[in-house]
Amino acid sequence: MNSLGLLAQALGVAYAAGINVPATIAILGLAQRHGWIGHLPAELDVVANPWIIALAVTLYAIEFVLTLVPGLASVWETVQSVVRPPAAAVLAAATVYHLDPVMILPAVLLGGGLAATTHGAKLGLRYAVDASPEPITNALANFAELATITSVALAVWQHPYLTLALALALLALLILLVRRIVLTLRRLLSGQWYRAAAASEKPQLPAE
């Protein structure tokens, strides 16, 4: 794999970690141990250690349960704003560490920035989902996130450019969706929605 391809793989790992760090580590570790992917880069293959996998799975299970509780889910996701981007930057650096050291800084900067963007989009969506008073929508969001992480974390080693391109397209759509949700909530909270609905229902007087 050339330098650009490995950088794309590093960004794919950072993208997944921006969604959830323990899930990304657990999936990468399990994938290497079970032969679902080739051998990970030298500095990243520590994730295949059974103790690391067990710890990552435990942390993800705790996070999964916490994010089922309305209100607590938003608090947890907010706290993760200071955890995921730096952790993603470290994983991205570990992916390219065995290459020319010149590649490490771009991996850290781009990986951390991408993870921050991914987490920010997820955070906005989770705020909207967490507004519902039941845990079903939160659980569905968790499963959707896990499916995305798994797809990116596995596919990026075989098709780094295509996987990264599709992941970025999904991120762009998610940002647009979050923006639409925010605008709709603003209209609801400001009363514009109700005023517009009332105006549309007001009977029109016939022209004289």
C-alpha positions in Angstrom: 0.0 0.0 0.0 1.4 3.4 -1.0 1.5 6.4 1.4 -1.7 8.0 0.2 -3.6 4.7 0.4 -2.4 4.2 4.0 -3.3 7.8 4.8 -6.8 7.1 3.5 -6.9 4.0 5.7 -5.8 6.1 8.7 -8.6 8.6 7.9 -11.1 5.7 7.7 -10.1 4.6 11.2 -10.3 8.1 12.5 -13.8 8.5 10.9 -15.0 5.4 12.7 -13.4 6.5 16.0 -15.2 9.8 15.7 -18.4 7.9 16.0 -17.3 5.6 18.8 -13.8 4.8 20.0 -14.3 1.5 21.9 -16.4 0.1 19.1 -13.8 0.9 16.5 -11.0 -0.7 18.6 -13.0 -3.8 19.3 -14.0 -4.3 15.7 -10.5 -3.8 14.4 -9.1 -6.2 17.0 -11.7 -8.9 16.4 -11.3 -8.5 12.6 -7.5 -9.1 12.8 -7.8 -12.1 15.2 -10.5 -13.8 13.1 -8.9 -13.0 9.8 -11.6 -10.8 8.4 -8.9 -8.3 7.3 -5.2 -8.6 6.7 -2.6 -7.8 9.3 -3.0 -4.3 10.7 -0.1 -1.8 10.5 2.6 -2.6 13.1 1.7 0.2 15.6 -2.0 -0.5 15.3 -2.1 -4.2 15.8 -2.0 -3.8 19.6 -5.8 -3.6 19.3 -5.8 -7.4 18.6 -4.6 -8.1 22.1 -7.3 -10.0 23.9 -7.2 -7.7 26.9 -7.6 -4.6 24.7 -10.5 -6.2 22.9 -12.2 -7.2 26.2 -11.7 -3.7 27.6 -13.1 -2.1 24.4 -16.1 -4.4 24.4 -16.8 -3.7 28.1 -16.6 0.1 27.5 -18.8 -0.1 24.5 -21.4 -2.1 26.3 -21.5 0.4 29.2 -21.8 3.3 26.6 -24.6 1.4 24.8 -26.6 1.1 27.9 -26.0 4.7 29.0 -27.1 6.1 25.7 -30.4 4.3 26.0 -31.4 6.7 28.8 -33.0 9.9 27.5 -31.2 12.9 28.8 -28.2 11.0 30.0 -27.4 10.1 26.4 -27.0 13.8 25.5 -24.7 14.4 28.5 -22.6 11.4 27.6 -22.3 12.4 23.9 -21.3 16.0 25.0 -18.6 14.7 27.3 -17.2 12.6 24.4 -16.5 15.7 22.5 -13.1 16.0 24.3 -12.4 12.2 24.0 -13.1 11.1 20.5 -11.1 13.6 18.3 -7.8 13.1 20.2 -8.3 9.3 20.4 -9.0 9.2 16.7 -5.9 11.3 16.0 -3.8 8.8 18.0 -5.3 5.8 16.0 -4.7 7.6 12.7 -1.0 8.2 13.7 -0.6 4.6 14.7 -1.9 3.5 11.3 0.9 5.4 9.4 3.6 5.3 12.1 5.8 2.8 10.3 5.9 5.0 7.2 8.0 8.2 6.7 7.5 10.4 9.8 6.4 13.1 7.4 3.1 11.2 7.1 2.4 11.3 10.9 1.5 14.9 11.2 -1.0 15.0 8.3 -2.6 11.8 9.7 -2.9 13.4 13.1 -4.3 16.7 11.8 -6.6 15.3 9.2 -7.7 12.4 11.4 -8.5 14.5 14.4 -10.3 17.1 12.2 -12.3 14.4 10.5 -13.2 12.7 13.8 -14.3 16.1 15.2 -16.6 16.7 12.2 -18.0 13.2 12.4 -18.6 13.5 16.2 -20.1 16.9 15.7 -22.6 15.6 13.2 -23.4 12.6 15.4 -23.8 14.9 18.4 -26.4 17.0 16.6 -28.3 14.0 15.5 -28.2 12.4 19.0 -29.6 15.6 20.6 -32.5 15.3 18.2 -33.0 11.6 18.8 -32.6 12.0 22.6 -35.6 14.4 22.6 -37.9 11.4 22.3 -39.0 10.1 25.8 -38.4 6.4 25.0 -35.2 4.3 24.5 -36.2 2.7 21.2 -35.0 5.5 18.9 -31.8 5.7 20.9 -31.2 1.9 20.5 -31.9 2.2 16.7 -29.3 5.0 16.5 -26.8 2.9 18.4 -27.2 0.0 16.0 -27.0 2.3 13.0 -23.8 3.7 14.3 -22.3 0.2 15.0 -23.2 -0.8 11.4 -21.5 2.3 10.0 -18.4 1.7 12.2 -18.2 -1.9 11.2 -18.6 -1.2 7.5 -15.9 1.5 7.4 -13.5 -0.3 9.8 -13.5 -3.5 7.7 -13.9 -2.1 4.1 -11.2 0.6 4.4 -8.4 -2.0 4.3 -9.5 -3.4 1.0 -10.9 -0.3 -0.8 -9.5 2.7 1.1 -10.3 5.4 -1.4 -13.8 4.2 -2.2 -14.6 3.5 1.5 -13.4 7.0 2.5 -15.3 8.6 -0.4 -18.6 6.9 0.6 -18.0 7.7 4.3 -17.5 11.4 3.5 -20.7 11.4 1.4 -22.6 9.9 4.2 -21.2 12.5 6.6 -22.2 15.3 4.2 -25.8 13.9 4.1 -25.8 13.6 7.9 -24.7 17.2 8.3 -27.5 18.3 6.0 -30.0 16.2 7.9 -28.9 17.7 11.2 -29.1 21.2 9.8 -32.7 20.5 8.6 -33.6 19.2 12.0 -32.1 22.2 13.8 -34.0 24.6 11.5 -37.3 22.7 12.1 -36.8 22.8 15.8 -36.1 26.5 15.8 -39.3 27.1 13.9 -41.2 25.0 16.4 -39.7 26.7 19.4 -40.2 30.2 18.0 -43.8 29.6 17.1 -43.3 30.2 13.4 -44.6 26.8 12.5 -47.9 27.3 14.4 -48.3 30.8 13.0 -47.8 29.5 9.5 -50.3 26.7 10.1 -52.9 29.0 11.5 -52.5 31.4 8.6 -53.0 28.6 6.1 -56.2 27.5 7.9 -57.7 31.0 8.1 -60.7 31.2 5.8 -60.2 33.5 2.8 -62.8 36.2 2.3 -64.3 36.3 -1.2 -63.2 39.1 -3.4 -65.8 41.9 -3.9 
